[in-house]
Amino acid sequence: MLRIGELTVGYEPDVPVLHTVSMALPPNGVHAIVGPNGAGKTTLLHTIAGHLRPTTGYVMLDGRDITGIRAVRAARAGIALAPQGRRLWSSLTVRDHLTMTRPAATAQEQGRDWSVDDLLDVFPALAARLHHRAHELSGGEQQMLTLARALRLAPRLLLCDEPTEGLAPTVANRIRAVLADLPRHGVTVLVTLPQARAAANLAHTVHVLTAGRLSDPVDPTTTHADDLIRRHLGLTTDDEPSPRTEPRTTVRACHRPPAHG
Ligand SMILES: Nc1ncnc2c1ncn2[C@@H]1O[C@H](COP(=O)(O)OP(=O)(O)OP(=O)(O)O)[C@@H](O)[C@H]1O
């Protein structure tokens, strides 16, 4: 569904943050990018979402060249971003956020059209907070609202930047479970996560981004996946417990994507 080739992106001339990044994501899966702070994860998502223009390279969505298009056009093409830091409108209520946001994608490019009620079913915690302002919500509720608002745009590709950052483990697990279920609704998910273990438990493919360079995709179900991810991250075996020590069934998406897309 998404194909990126030789993408170089920077904020200043001749200072690239991403170096010739290439990636091909099949549709209807959950795909994770892990990497340390400052690796360029946000930069990559913002480039796909049309907030940043690459210096070189291309971004293709379902065979259509969307390189360098503006964010509004990326949304029309079926891409939504749930940004890091949430960026909610603090004085508006949950209801305001969900009713003010409408499907942005054109009919042809649109994914599922999520009604407000659909989204409250996905995030029951928000139903109880419908008339509360964003700044009155807990961190977990704010993150749920960020995701719900992005889904209101009816995307086929949802970009989630560190959606579990700073959340209690149970809330983070709930968020990951929602993401794992989205491919069932025709939404492909590209999510950045700080922890290799969480990414391996959730995603169908994991890419590691370090210092602006992206690894080849790793299939977390293969025998050497943990070692491979760890090696890409430059970790020793003691730095993070094995992904296989956690039950995968809690969040792993049940619909595997086709091998090619
Ligand atoms: N608006 C900006 N102007 C200049 N440099 C920036 C800007 N935003 C990010 N950078 C730099 O680009 C590099 C990559 O940042 P980015 O936020 O993409 O990394 P990240 O992997 O998402 O890290 P984090 O998890 O800390 O958000 C960093 O060196 C950062 O300082």
The ligand as an SDF file (V2000), in Angstrom:
LIG
                    3D

 31 33  0  0  0  0  0  0  0  0999 V2000
   11.5350   21.2720   13.5800 N   0  0  0  0  0  0  0  0  0  0  0  0
   12.8060   20.8310   13.6190 C   0  0  0  0  0  0  0  0  0  0  0  0
   13.8170   21.6390   13.2450 N   0  0  0  0  0  0  0  0  0  0  0  0
   15.1010   21.2080   13.2520 C   0  0  0  0  0  0  0  0  0  0  0  0
   15.4830   19.9560   13.6410 N   0  0  0  0  0  0  0  0  0  0  0  0
   14.5160   19.1240   14.0350 C   0  0  0  0  0  0  0  0  0  0  0  0
   13.1310   19.5100   14.0350 C   0  0  0  0  0  0  0  0  0  0  0  0
   12.3900   18.4530   14.4610 N   0  0  0  0  0  0  0  0  0  0  0  0
   13.2750   17.4520   14.7150 C   0  0  0  0  0  0  0  0  0  0  0  0
   14.5320   17.8550   14.4590 N   0  0  0  0  0  0  0  0  0  0  0  0
   15.7450   17.0480   14.5960 C   0  0  0  0  0  0  0  0  0  0  0  0
   15.6180   15.9290   13.7280 O   0  0  0  0  0  0  0  0  0  0  0  0
   16.1500   14.7680   14.3490 C   0  0  0  0  0  0  0  0  0  0  0  0
   15.0810   13.6780   14.3540 C   0  0  0  0  0  0  0  0  0  0  0  0
   14.0010   14.1070   15.1790 O   0  0  0  0  0  0  0  0  0  0  0  0
   12.6460   13.2900   15.2610 P   0  0  0  0  0  0  0  0  0  0  0  0
   11.7240   14.0400   16.1690 O   0  0  0  0  0  0  0  0  0  0  0  0
   12.1890   12.9670   13.9010 O   0  0  0  0  0  0  0  0  0  0  0  0
   13.1620   11.9550   15.9660 O   0  0  0  0  0  0  0  0  0  0  0  0
   12.3200   10.8470   16.7510 P   0  0  0  0  0  0  0  0  0  0  0  0
   12.9440    9.5550   16.4030 O   0  0  0  0  0  0  0  0  0  0  0  0
   10.8790   11.0270   16.4860 O   0  0  0  0  0  0  0  0  0  0  0  0
   12.6630   11.2050   18.2430 O   0  0  0  0  0  0  0  0  0  0  0  0
   11.6880   11.3550   19.5110 P   0  0  0  0  0  0  0  0  0  0  0  0
   11.2700    9.9740   19.8470 O   0  0  0  0  0  0  0  0  0  0  0  0
   12.5760   11.9820   20.5300 O   0  0  0  0  0  0  0  0  0  0  0  0
   10.5610   12.2480   19.0700 O   0  0  0  0  0  0  0  0  0  0  0  0
   16.6150   15.1880   15.7430 C   0  0  0  0  0  0  0  0  0  0  0  0
   17.9840   15.4310   15.6960 O   0  0  0  0  0  0  0  0  0  0  0  0
   15.8500   16.4690   15.9830 C   0  0  0  0  0  0  0  0  0  0  0  0
   16.5740   17.3200   16.8280 O   0  0  0  0  0  0  0  0  0  0  0  0
  1  2  1  0
  2  3  1  0
  2  7  2  0
  3  4  2  0
  4  5  1  0
  5  6  2  0
  6  7  1  0
  6 10  1  0
  7  8  1  0
  8  9  2  0
  9 10  1  0
 10 11  1  0
 11 12  1  0
 11 30  1  0
 12 13  1  0
 13 14  1  0
 13 28  1  0
 14 15  1  0
 15 16  1  0
 16 17  2  0
 16 18  1  0
 16 19  1  0
 19 20  1  0
 20 21  2  0
 20 22  1  0
 20 23  1  0
 23 24  1  0
 24 25  2  0
 24 26  1  0
 24 27  1  0
 28 29  1  0
 28 30  1  0
 30 31  1  0
M  END
$$$$
